[in-house]
Amino acid sequence: MPENANSQTSQAEETKVEETDVTSTPDGRHVRYYFEDEMSIFSVEGILFKVHRHFLARDSDVLGDMFKLPSGESEGVEGREDASPIVFLE
């Protein structure tokens, strides 16, 4: 086996070990692979998108902060149903 192939195999094994390291919070939830189970519905230029809040909050400080605000439990809360999406203005 060429020397480079051995080096590549070693690097792949190291990466595999790093990816399987389990890091959890005090309540036992995996830091990277435990997602909040809520989706949000957005309307952009009249097209509806339904996306996990986790990804939106991770990639946008503004949306992350918005999701931390109390939303109430009443019907018609923006982003929970197609009839009342969170609307992004053009």
N, C-alpha and C positions, 0 to 999 in steps of 0.2 A: 504494500500500500504506500502511495507517495506520502511524503512528509506533510504536505499541505492538507491532504484528506484527513489525516490524524488530527491536525489542528482544528479543522472545521467540525469534526465529530465532537471534539472536546468542547468547543464553543456551543454547539447545539445542546449538549448535555447540561452545561452550566445554565443556559437559558431555560431549559425545561425545569430544572430545579428551582430557579427563581420564580417562574410562573406558578409553581405549585405550592410555594410557601404560603401558609395560612396565617393571615393577619386578621384579627377580629377585634371588635369593640368590646367593652366590658360586659355588654349584654349578649355576647356570642355571635353577633352579626358580622359576616365577612365584610371587610372594608370596601372591597372593589366589586363584589358580585352579590350584594344584597341590595335590591332596588325597592324603593317605595313603589307600591302597586297602584299608582294613580296616573291616568293618562290625561292630557289636556288637548282640547280641540281649539284650533286656531283657524281664522279666516284671513287669507292673504289674497287680495285682488279677487275675491269671490270664490276662491278654492279652499276647501276644508282640509286641514291636516290634523291627524291624531297622533300625538307623540308622547312617549314616557316623559314625565316631568324631570326625572333624574338627569336625562341627557340635556334637557334645556337648561336646568339649573347649573349643571356642571360647566356648560359652555357659555353661559351668559350670567354675569353678576346681576344685571337688571331683573331678569326673569327669576333667578334664584331668590333675590330679595322679595319679589312680588309673591312668590309661592309661600314665603314665610308669613305673610300677612294673614290674619284670620279671614276665612271666606264665608263663614256662617253655614248653617245647615238648611237654609230655605231652598225651595225649588228655583230654578232659573239662574243659579250661580254661573257666571261666565266660565266657559271652558269645560263644562261637564257634559253638555249635550250638544248635538248638532244645531239645535234651534237657538242656542245661546253661546256661540263661540267667542273666544277672545279675538277681537278684531284688530288687525294691524292696518293702520291707515297708510295710504299711498304717499 
